[in-house]
């Protein structure tokens, strides 16, 4: 029995609708129809070297005596930045497959822009992957694993941790000491040299005065600074110099120069404790915005911002008297 044209079209359309419904019922858009690669775990203590390669240029970090050094120069690296790099390698986690097209430019994974990371235990390669741009979520980074052409989302945004140059990765701490151990401060200018010694005034303890139970150690007396003739120094300003210098960081190191290239500082601070710490500051040129300086704790000359240097270089007449006047 032949069906009418209208009925045939209805049956065909119904069959198409049923097929579409079956397809939609069986299709789960949330289901991953792929399997993410499993990354072998890495122990942080096993990583002894990290190579960071971009556009053919390699920046190498090597671990030595629990610190990270930039090679081949041997510069100390900034501990926080080096730790962030190692953390990102150890904690690399893939979140989703992004692309199988092998078109890497949209993800910053092309040859010119990708950052290739290789982590080693001595000469044994532990992990290699390429870092692209931060994803639009700002909580993921595009990555590609070695020998896997696919692009993945990795958890967290960490490209900035690896997108470093040598100067940016260096430890810029040029002076560090325990400020409580400083017993004398010597200030030298072209005109004079003044020594201020710490004087701790003993605490007056009244007879029969009970010592608080929570006080484990004797109370410290008031600290002041005295010159060689017994006259008082400016406690506020001298303590301020110590505060400015006990963890002093520079703006940048001066490439192509050694400490021997700089003579006749305009201001020198000598801080005496268990050892001596010296900071020398040199005259800046009229158009320069930073001061050249040397430190006994750094083998390299460096630049200090005008703000930092001028906060340290208090005039001797200010340091000789108790005043809050600025220099």
C-alpha positions as MATLAB code, in Angstrom:
seq = 'XXXXXXXXXXXXXXXXXXXXXXXXXXXXXXXXXXXXXXXXXXXXXXXXXXXXXXXXXXXXXXXXXXXXXXXXXXXXXXXXXXXXXXXXXXXXXXXXXXXXXXXXXXXXXXXXXXXXXXXXXXXXXXXXXXXXXXXXXXXXXXXXXXXXXXXXXXXXXXXXXXXXXXXXXXXXXXXXXXXXXXXXXXXXXXXXXXXXXXXXXXXXXXXXXXXXXXXXXXXXXXXXXXXXXXXXXXXXXXXXXXXXXXXXXXXXXXXXXXXXXXXXXXXXXXXXXXXXXXXXXXXXXXXXXXXXXXXXXXXXXXXXXXXXXXXXXXXXXXXXXXXXXXX';
ca = [
       0.000    0.000    0.000;
       1.403    3.304   -1.064;
       1.449    6.182    1.360;
       0.408    9.620    0.325;
       3.052   12.221   -0.245;
       2.065   14.158    2.881;
       2.183   11.064    5.055;
       5.625   10.076    3.704;
       7.039   13.475    4.507;
       5.537   13.296    7.986;
       7.121    9.895    8.620;
      10.539   11.072    7.362;
      10.360   14.201    9.473;
       9.289   12.168   12.505;
      12.165    9.749   12.005;
      14.603   12.647   11.772;
      13.236   14.162   14.962;
      13.456   10.813   16.785;
      17.073   10.373   15.606;
      17.917   13.857   16.786;
      16.290   13.219   20.163;
      18.215    9.977   20.550;
      21.476   11.802   19.668;
      20.761   14.561   22.171;
      19.828   12.055   24.849;
      23.000   10.076   24.391;
      25.251   13.116   24.039;
      26.527   14.539   27.352;
      28.128   17.934   26.679;
      29.744   17.894   30.090;
      31.406   14.542   29.587;
      35.076   14.597   28.655;
      35.581   12.260   25.692;
      39.336   12.407   26.165;
      41.760   11.557   28.914;
      44.178   14.114   30.314;
      47.815   13.005   30.455;
      48.948   11.910   33.891;
      52.021   13.771   35.078;
      54.518   11.858   37.159;
      54.895   13.518   40.562;
      58.088   15.461   41.274;
      59.561   16.084   44.700;
      60.691   19.651   45.181;
      63.965   18.528   46.763;
      64.850   16.514   43.654;
      65.035   19.531   41.358;
      68.621   20.732   41.099;
      68.506   22.654   37.829;
      65.937   24.548   35.783;
      66.456   25.703   32.194;
      64.105   28.399   30.930;
      64.345   28.852   27.150;
      62.668   31.588   25.118;
      63.421   32.499   21.499;
      66.669   30.546   21.662;
      67.931   32.267   24.826;
      68.470   30.095   27.914;
      68.264   31.273   31.504;
      69.585   28.593   33.860;
      69.014   28.226   37.592;
      71.146   25.826   39.623;
      70.676   24.884   43.260;
      73.664   25.151   45.556;
      73.707   25.096   49.365;
      69.902   25.516   49.507;
      70.062   28.611   47.299;
      69.417   29.171   43.586;
      72.060   30.758   41.361;
      71.826   32.151   37.841;
      74.357   30.490   35.557;
      76.846   30.943   34.031;
      77.225   34.294   35.822;
      76.880   32.805   39.301;
      74.490   35.554   40.476;
      72.300   34.859   43.503;
      68.636   34.700   42.523;
      65.768   36.332   44.339;
      64.598   33.575   46.745;
      60.893   34.368   46.338;
      61.093   34.357   42.526;
      63.143   31.158   42.376;
      60.732   29.428   44.757;
      57.763   30.523   42.623;
      59.392   28.898   39.568;
      60.052   25.631   41.386;
      56.533   25.623   42.881;
      54.967   26.054   39.438;
      56.972   23.111   38.077;
      56.173   20.808   40.986;
      52.477   21.799   41.127;
      51.779   21.656   37.378;
      48.253   20.297   36.949;
      46.325   19.971   33.694;
      42.684   21.055   33.819;
      41.298   20.639   30.298;
      42.128   19.961   26.663;
      41.965   23.191   24.661;
      43.106   22.416   21.117;
      44.343   19.631   18.875;
      44.743   21.839   15.796;
      48.529   22.392   16.141;
      47.931   26.099   15.582;
      49.883   27.485   18.531;
      49.951   31.228   17.851;
      46.568   32.011   19.489;
      47.875   30.504   22.726;
      51.335   32.087   22.803;
      52.860   28.649   22.229;
      54.462   29.368   18.870;
      58.245   29.171   18.587;
      58.791   32.909   19.095;
      56.608   33.284   22.196;
      56.577   29.954   24.011;
      58.680   29.555   27.143;
      60.180   26.078   27.311;
      60.877   24.790   30.826;
      63.113   21.842   31.640;
      63.574   20.659   35.216;
      66.444   18.312   36.061;
      67.741   16.191   38.884;
      71.418   16.566   38.051;
      71.436   15.374   34.417;
      68.138   13.469   34.551;
      65.228   15.306   32.939;
      62.274   15.307   35.322;
      59.757   17.444   33.430;
      59.595   19.440   30.206;
      56.734   21.621   29.056;
      56.038   24.841   27.144;
      54.243   27.821   28.647;
      51.974   30.056   26.600;
      49.754   32.968   27.505;
      47.517   33.261   30.513;
      44.025   32.064   29.596;
      41.055   34.409   29.514;
      39.921   32.947   32.825;
      43.053   34.483   34.444;
      43.239   31.351   36.568;
      44.702   29.076   33.905;
      47.734   29.034   31.623;
      48.023   27.483   28.166;
      50.677   24.768   28.165;
      51.993   22.069   25.858;
      53.783   18.991   27.103;
      56.945   17.670   25.514;
      56.175   15.202   22.680;
      52.434   15.956   22.905;
      51.112   18.327   20.196;
      47.916   19.228   22.069;
      47.280   22.449   23.996;
      45.957   22.220   27.550;
      44.736   24.469   30.294;
      46.998   24.224   33.345;
      45.726   25.396   36.699;
      46.834   28.839   37.903;
      48.375   31.743   36.027;
      52.166   31.418   36.184;
      53.696   32.645   32.911;
      54.952   35.770   34.687;
      57.017   33.628   37.054;
      59.062   32.333   34.102;
      59.019   35.402   31.856;
      62.222   36.764   33.407;
      65.516   38.274   32.366;
      68.721   37.868   34.353;
      68.521   41.251   36.056;
      64.894   40.743   37.026;
      65.627   37.372   38.606;
      68.686   38.473   40.598;
      68.575   38.904   44.364;
      68.792   42.681   44.785;
      69.435   42.586   48.525;
      72.790   44.348   48.933;
      72.941   44.751   52.706;
      71.457   42.586   55.445;
      72.226   42.448   59.146;
      70.622   42.009   62.559;
      69.849   45.554   63.588;
      69.818   44.642   67.282;
      73.532   43.761   67.089;
      74.667   47.181   65.859;
      76.664   48.878   68.609;
      78.117   51.841   66.708;
      77.420   53.922   63.613;
      80.185   55.857   61.869;
      79.258   58.491   59.318;
      81.887   59.766   56.867;
      81.539   62.659   54.451;
      84.117   64.674   52.536;
      84.237   67.128   55.447;
      84.187   64.956   58.559;
      83.856   61.584   60.245;
      81.647   61.036   63.303;
      81.284   57.946   65.467;
      78.103   57.333   67.442;
      78.125   54.543   70.020;
      75.067   52.863   71.438;
      74.389   53.574   75.093;
      71.833   51.423   76.855;
      70.547   53.091   79.974;
      70.021   50.522   82.756;
      66.523   50.027   84.031;
      65.838   51.339   87.520;
      64.446   48.517   89.633;
      62.812   49.601   92.855;
      63.479   47.520   95.984;
      60.823   44.874   96.630;
      59.315   45.547   93.202;
      57.858   42.288   91.921;
      58.905   41.163   88.494;
      55.912   40.337   86.255;
      55.485   36.598   85.874;
      55.126   36.831   82.090;
      58.441   38.643   81.739;
      60.909   35.905   80.868;
      63.947   38.153   80.402;
      65.154   41.347   82.056;
      63.624   44.494   80.624;
      65.840   46.458   78.286;
      66.827   49.973   79.170;
      66.351   52.957   76.947;
      68.848   53.072   74.076;
      70.560   56.259   72.988;
      73.499   57.243   70.805;
      76.520   59.155   72.090;
      79.436   60.780   70.314;
      83.051   60.303   71.463;
      82.870   63.449   73.625;
      79.791   62.124   75.424;
      77.373   64.484   73.710;
      74.112   62.940   72.543;
      73.358   62.074   68.954;
      70.025   62.244   67.236;
      68.388   58.983   68.270;
      65.541   59.285   65.783;
      67.730   59.891   62.750;
      70.407   57.342   63.678;
      67.819   54.655   64.303;
      66.274   55.657   60.983;
      69.550   54.993   59.163;
      69.664   51.490   60.654;
      66.051   50.866   59.651;
      66.818   51.994   56.099;
      69.865   49.762   55.692;
      69.359   46.525   57.639;
      67.554   44.933   54.664;
      68.617   47.177   51.827;
      67.685   46.372   48.231;
      68.966   48.135   45.145;
      67.150   49.160   41.984;
      69.563   47.271   39.737;
      73.182   46.244   39.414;
      75.553   48.130   37.125;
      76.651   45.940   34.230;
      80.203   46.101   32.951;
      81.599   47.842   36.044;
      83.483   46.625   39.102;
      83.789   48.096   42.575;
      87.281   49.293   41.708;
      85.810   51.667   39.135;
      84.338   53.885   41.851;
      86.379   56.128   44.137;
      85.723   58.919   46.641;
      82.175   58.380   47.910;
      80.263   61.416   49.093;
      78.732   59.529   52.028;
      79.725   56.354   53.866;
      77.856   54.545   56.629;
      79.852   52.064   58.717;
      77.713   49.921   60.998;
      79.628   48.049   63.692;
      78.355   44.840   65.237;
      79.743   41.305   65.277;
      81.247   42.400   61.973;
      81.403   45.695   60.129;
      78.920   46.573   57.391;
      79.795   49.383   55.019;
      77.635   51.309   52.558;
      79.256   53.926   50.290;
      77.218   56.312   48.135;
      78.654   58.306   45.229;
      77.751   61.624   43.671;
      75.209   61.286   40.887;
      75.383   63.239   37.651;
      72.970   66.116   37.209;
      70.565   64.253   34.921;
      70.721   60.929   36.726;
      67.857   59.903   38.981;
      69.734   57.229   40.965;
      72.887   57.084   43.049;
      75.704   54.632   42.446;
      76.604   52.737   45.635;
      78.803   49.964   46.994;
      78.197   47.566   49.868;
      80.559   45.365   51.838;
      77.976   42.590   51.418;
      77.794   42.718   47.612;
      80.617   42.139   45.118;
      78.872   44.315   42.511;
      78.239   48.071   42.186;
      74.556   48.998   42.093;
      72.031   51.824   41.895;
      69.936   53.192   44.750;
      66.871   55.317   44.119;
      67.205   58.984   45.041;
      64.504   58.541   47.673;
      66.344   55.693   49.409;
      69.827   57.220   49.191;
      68.753   60.648   50.411;
      66.883   59.129   53.343;
      70.160   57.504   54.402;
      72.466   60.476   53.795;
      71.532   62.610   56.791;
      73.682   65.688   57.272;
      76.153   65.427   60.183;
      74.695   68.503   61.880;
      71.304   66.780   61.968;
      72.814   63.635   63.488;
      74.554   65.592   66.254;
      71.426   66.863   67.897;
      68.028   65.498   68.830;
      65.684   67.015   66.268;
      63.134   65.848   63.766;
      64.108   68.442   61.213;
      64.710   67.033   57.753;
      68.022   67.409   56.075;
];
